Amino acid sequence: MENQLNQQGKGRIFIRIGQRHLSFSSIDATQVEAPVTYEPYVVKSGISMAANLREALKGAGLRQMGIVKAMVLIDEPILLVPVEVFDEQTMAEMYHHSFPRKEQVQVLFNVLPDLNAVAVFAVNKDLYTVLADNFPGLTVIAALTPVWRHLHRRSFTGVRSKLYGYLHEQKLDIFSFQQNRFKFYNQFEAPHSHDALYYLLYVWRQLKLSTEHDELHLVGSLMGSDSQAAQNEQQWLTDELRRYLQNVYTINPSAEFNRAPVTKIGGMPFDLMTLFTKGR
């Protein structure tokens, strides 16, 4: 990672952290063809994510490069709270009630003004300490934030109701919007496409959407790669959904973001692509 980041000079680093995944990105606006550098870090399974991050940052030598700012995308379970009832004093209690955890966590939040909601999420305390110690200028957001905002704006196209499924890292986030609010949101563990098929059809039925009129839009990949196996899984899921629903679409990042250079980076999650092309 050190050689890649050295080419970028001073500025901000973007760190994406999931339960089993860690990556680093940086921007060099002078590089027109490839302004974004993306580098996944091989996570060691025998140690905590905090220890993995500490090792990665030690090898990168970011301080010597003058990088003291970081935007961190956290891919963890999210509690959505209507903005009119959100209370920062009680958010931690609400989060722990919704997502009981044995580990010590730092509960954070992002306000989503376009959607009249607040996203409440958690970061392991040791992990948060490593981030705060290394980056005086630290911004932490839920990884889905840029995806929600972009697809919310997209949902106003046409008159049909739309359901979105974001496939990533063996998980499936399903959501829909009604004007300037969430109509539905939930995250499901989906190790296989069969799981994704079940949850998508279950939520479709729960929301009483029309199989002939309304639309289902899919983006991302459960396997998180551009391998043939990932493409086969995605094709199977799309084909099976079309057996039950008339309007099933797959969002292609290259077409969605007007062939932006970032869409050519293999393995980059859709939320990072959205962040770099549309902002947070």
C-alpha positions as CSV (number, residue, x, y, z in Angstrom):
1,M,0.0,0.0,0.0
2,E,2.9,2.4,0.7
3,N,4.0,2.7,-2.9
4,Q,0.5,3.4,-4.1
5,L,-0.2,6.0,-1.5
6,N,3.1,7.7,-1.9
7,Q,2.1,8.6,-5.5
8,Q,-1.0,10.5,-4.2
9,G,0.9,13.0,-2.1
10,K,-0.7,14.8,0.8
11,G,-4.5,14.8,1.3
12,R,-7.2,12.5,2.6
13,I,-7.4,8.7,2.7
14,F,-10.6,6.7,2.4
15,I,-10.9,3.6,4.5
16,R,-13.7,1.1,4.1
17,I,-14.2,-1.4,6.9
18,G,-16.5,-4.4,6.9
19,Q,-16.7,-7.4,9.2
20,R,-14.1,-9.3,7.2
21,H,-12.9,-6.7,4.7
22,L,-10.6,-3.7,4.8
23,S,-9.6,-1.4,1.9
24,F,-7.8,1.9,1.3
25,S,-8.5,4.5,-1.4
26,S,-7.0,7.8,-2.3
27,I,-7.6,10.5,-4.9
28,D,-5.1,12.3,-7.2
29,A,-7.0,14.8,-9.3
30,T,-4.0,15.3,-11.6
31,Q,-4.4,11.7,-12.9
32,V,-7.3,12.1,-15.4
33,E,-7.4,8.5,-16.5
34,A,-7.2,6.9,-13.1
35,P,-7.7,9.6,-10.4
36,V,-8.6,7.0,-7.7
37,T,-6.3,4.4,-6.2
38,Y,-8.0,1.5,-4.6
39,E,-6.2,-1.2,-2.6
40,P,-7.9,-4.0,-0.6
41,Y,-5.9,-5.2,2.4
42,V,-5.6,-8.9,3.1
43,V,-7.3,-9.3,6.5
44,K,-5.7,-11.8,8.9
45,S,-8.4,-13.9,10.4
46,G,-6.5,-14.7,13.6
47,I,-6.5,-11.1,14.9
48,S,-9.1,-8.4,15.4
49,M,-9.9,-5.8,12.8
50,A,-8.3,-3.2,15.0
51,A,-5.1,-5.1,15.0
52,N,-5.3,-5.5,11.2
53,L,-5.8,-1.8,10.8
54,R,-3.0,-1.0,13.1
55,E,-0.6,-3.2,11.1
56,A,-1.8,-1.8,7.8
57,L,-1.4,1.8,8.9
58,K,2.1,1.1,10.3
59,G,3.3,-0.3,7.0
60,A,1.8,2.6,5.0
61,G,3.7,5.4,6.8
62,L,0.8,7.8,6.3
63,R,2.1,10.3,8.8
64,Q,5.3,10.7,6.9
65,M,3.3,11.4,3.8
66,G,1.3,14.1,5.7
67,I,-2.0,12.3,5.5
68,V,-3.9,13.1,8.7
69,K,-7.5,13.2,7.4
70,A,-9.6,10.1,6.8
71,M,-13.1,9.4,5.7
72,V,-14.1,6.0,7.0
73,L,-17.0,3.9,5.6
74,I,-18.3,1.4,8.1
75,D,-20.2,-1.6,6.9
76,E,-22.1,-2.6,10.0
77,P,-25.8,-3.1,10.9
78,I,-27.7,0.2,10.8
79,L,-30.7,1.4,12.8
80,L,-32.7,4.0,11.0
81,V,-34.5,6.6,13.2
82,P,-37.0,9.2,11.9
83,V,-35.3,12.6,12.3
84,E,-38.2,14.0,14.3
85,V,-37.8,11.4,17.1
86,F,-34.1,11.1,17.1
87,D,-32.4,11.8,20.4
88,E,-28.6,11.7,20.6
89,Q,-28.8,11.0,24.4
90,T,-30.7,7.8,23.9
91,M,-29.4,6.5,20.5
92,A,-26.9,4.2,22.1
93,E,-29.5,2.5,24.2
94,M,-31.8,2.1,21.2
95,Y,-29.0,0.7,19.1
96,H,-28.0,-1.8,21.7
97,H,-31.6,-2.9,22.1
98,S,-31.9,-3.5,18.4
99,F,-28.5,-5.1,17.9
100,P,-27.2,-6.7,21.1
101,R,-23.4,-7.2,21.0
102,K,-20.9,-8.6,23.5
103,E,-18.0,-6.4,22.3
104,Q,-17.6,-2.8,23.4
105,V,-18.7,-0.4,20.6
106,Q,-18.8,3.3,19.9
107,V,-22.2,4.3,18.6
108,L,-22.2,6.9,15.9
109,F,-24.8,8.5,13.7
110,N,-25.2,10.2,10.3
111,V,-28.1,12.6,9.6
112,L,-29.8,12.0,6.2
113,P,-31.7,15.2,5.6
114,D,-33.0,14.2,2.2
115,L,-34.7,11.2,3.7
116,N,-35.8,12.7,7.0
117,A,-33.9,10.0,8.9
118,V,-30.8,9.4,11.0
119,A,-28.6,6.3,10.4
120,V,-27.3,5.0,13.7
121,F,-24.4,2.5,13.6
122,A,-21.6,1.2,15.7
123,V,-17.8,0.8,15.5
124,N,-15.7,-1.5,17.7
125,K,-14.2,0.7,20.4
126,D,-10.6,-0.5,19.9
127,L,-11.0,0.0,16.1
128,Y,-12.4,3.5,16.7
129,T,-9.4,4.3,19.0
130,V,-6.9,3.2,16.3
131,L,-8.7,5.5,13.8
132,A,-8.9,8.5,16.1
133,D,-5.3,8.2,17.2
134,N,-4.0,8.1,13.6
135,F,-6.3,10.7,12.0
136,P,-7.0,14.0,13.8
137,G,-9.3,14.9,11.0
138,L,-11.7,11.9,11.1
139,T,-15.1,11.5,9.4
140,V,-17.0,8.3,9.9
141,I,-20.1,7.4,7.8
142,A,-22.3,4.4,7.3
143,A,-21.2,2.7,4.0
144,L,-24.7,2.7,2.7
145,T,-25.1,6.5,3.0
146,P,-24.0,7.4,-0.5
147,V,-26.0,4.5,-2.0
148,W,-29.2,5.6,-0.3
149,R,-28.9,9.2,-1.4
150,H,-28.1,8.3,-5.0
151,L,-30.8,5.7,-5.4
152,H,-33.3,7.9,-3.6
153,R,-32.8,10.6,-6.3
154,R,-33.0,7.9,-8.9
155,S,-36.3,6.6,-7.5
156,F,-38.2,9.7,-8.8
157,T,-37.7,8.6,-12.4
158,G,-41.0,7.2,-13.7
159,V,-44.2,6.5,-11.9
160,R,-43.7,2.9,-10.8
161,S,-42.8,1.9,-7.2
162,K,-39.2,0.7,-7.0
163,L,-37.5,-1.8,-4.6
164,Y,-33.7,-1.8,-4.4
165,G,-31.4,-4.7,-3.5
166,Y,-27.7,-4.0,-2.8
167,L,-25.7,-7.2,-2.8
168,H,-22.3,-7.1,-1.1
169,E,-20.0,-9.3,1.0
170,Q,-22.5,-12.1,1.4
171,K,-25.2,-9.6,2.6
172,L,-28.2,-8.1,1.1
173,D,-29.6,-4.6,1.9
174,I,-33.2,-4.1,0.7
175,F,-34.8,-0.7,0.7
176,S,-37.4,1.4,-1.0
177,F,-38.5,5.0,-0.7
178,Q,-41.8,6.9,-0.5
179,Q,-41.3,10.6,-1.4
180,N,-38.7,11.9,1.0
181,R,-38.7,9.0,3.4
182,F,-37.8,5.3,3.7
183,K,-40.7,3.0,3.0
184,F,-38.6,0.0,4.0
185,Y,-35.1,-1.0,5.0
186,N,-33.5,-4.1,6.3
187,Q,-30.3,-6.1,5.9
188,F,-30.1,-9.8,5.6
189,E,-27.3,-12.4,5.7
190,A,-27.2,-13.9,2.2
191,P,-24.2,-16.3,1.7
192,H,-25.8,-17.6,-1.5
193,S,-28.0,-16.3,-4.3
194,H,-30.8,-18.6,-3.1
195,D,-30.9,-16.6,0.2
196,A,-31.1,-13.3,-1.8
197,L,-33.9,-14.7,-3.9
198,Y,-36.0,-15.7,-0.9
199,Y,-35.5,-12.3,0.9
200,L,-36.2,-10.2,-2.2
201,L,-39.4,-12.0,-3.0
202,Y,-40.5,-12.0,0.7
203,V,-40.1,-8.2,1.0
204,W,-41.8,-7.7,-2.4
205,R,-44.8,-9.6,-1.1
206,Q,-44.6,-7.9,2.3
207,L,-44.8,-4.4,0.6
208,K,-47.6,-5.7,-1.6
209,L,-45.8,-4.5,-4.8
210,S,-47.3,-5.4,-8.2
211,T,-45.6,-8.2,-10.1
212,E,-46.6,-6.7,-13.4
213,H,-46.2,-3.0,-12.8
214,D,-43.5,-2.2,-10.1
215,E,-39.7,-2.5,-10.5
216,L,-36.9,-4.4,-8.7
217,H,-33.4,-2.9,-9.2
218,L,-30.3,-4.9,-8.2
219,V,-26.7,-3.7,-7.8
220,G,-23.5,-5.2,-6.6
221,S,-22.5,-8.8,-6.0
222,L,-22.7,-11.2,-3.1
223,M,-19.3,-12.6,-3.9
224,G,-17.7,-9.2,-4.2
225,S,-15.6,-9.9,-7.2
226,D,-15.6,-9.9,-11.0
227,S,-14.9,-13.6,-11.2
228,Q,-16.9,-15.9,-13.6
229,A,-18.5,-17.6,-10.5
230,A,-19.7,-14.2,-9.3
231,Q,-21.2,-13.4,-12.7
232,N,-22.9,-16.8,-12.8
233,E,-24.4,-16.3,-9.4
234,Q,-25.7,-12.9,-10.4
235,Q,-27.2,-14.2,-13.7
236,W,-28.9,-17.1,-11.8
237,L,-30.5,-14.7,-9.4
238,T,-31.7,-12.3,-12.1
239,D,-33.1,-15.2,-14.1
240,E,-35.0,-16.6,-11.2
241,L,-36.4,-13.3,-10.1
242,R,-37.7,-12.8,-13.7
243,R,-39.7,-15.9,-13.3
244,Y,-41.9,-14.1,-10.7
245,L,-41.5,-10.4,-11.5
246,Q,-41.9,-8.7,-14.8
247,N,-39.6,-5.7,-14.3
248,V,-36.2,-6.8,-12.9
249,Y,-33.2,-4.6,-13.7
250,T,-29.5,-4.8,-12.9
251,I,-27.7,-1.5,-12.3
252,N,-24.5,-1.4,-14.3
253,P,-22.0,1.0,-12.5
254,S,-20.3,2.1,-15.8
255,A,-23.6,3.1,-17.4
256,E,-25.0,4.5,-14.1
257,F,-22.0,6.8,-13.6
258,N,-21.4,7.7,-17.3
259,R,-18.3,5.5,-17.6
260,A,-16.4,7.2,-14.8
261,P,-12.9,5.9,-14.4
262,V,-13.7,4.6,-10.9
263,T,-16.1,2.1,-12.4
264,K,-13.2,0.3,-14.1
265,I,-11.6,-0.6,-10.8
266,G,-12.1,-4.3,-10.2
267,G,-13.5,-5.4,-6.9
268,M,-14.5,-1.9,-5.7
269,P,-17.8,-1.9,-3.8
270,F,-20.7,0.1,-5.3
271,D,-20.9,2.3,-2.2
272,L,-17.3,3.5,-2.8
273,M,-18.0,4.1,-6.5
274,T,-21.0,6.1,-5.5
275,L,-19.0,8.1,-3.0
276,F,-16.3,9.0,-5.5
277,T,-18.8,9.9,-8.3
278,K,-21.7,11.4,-6.4
279,G,-20.4,12.3,-3.0
280,R,-21.7,11.3,0.4
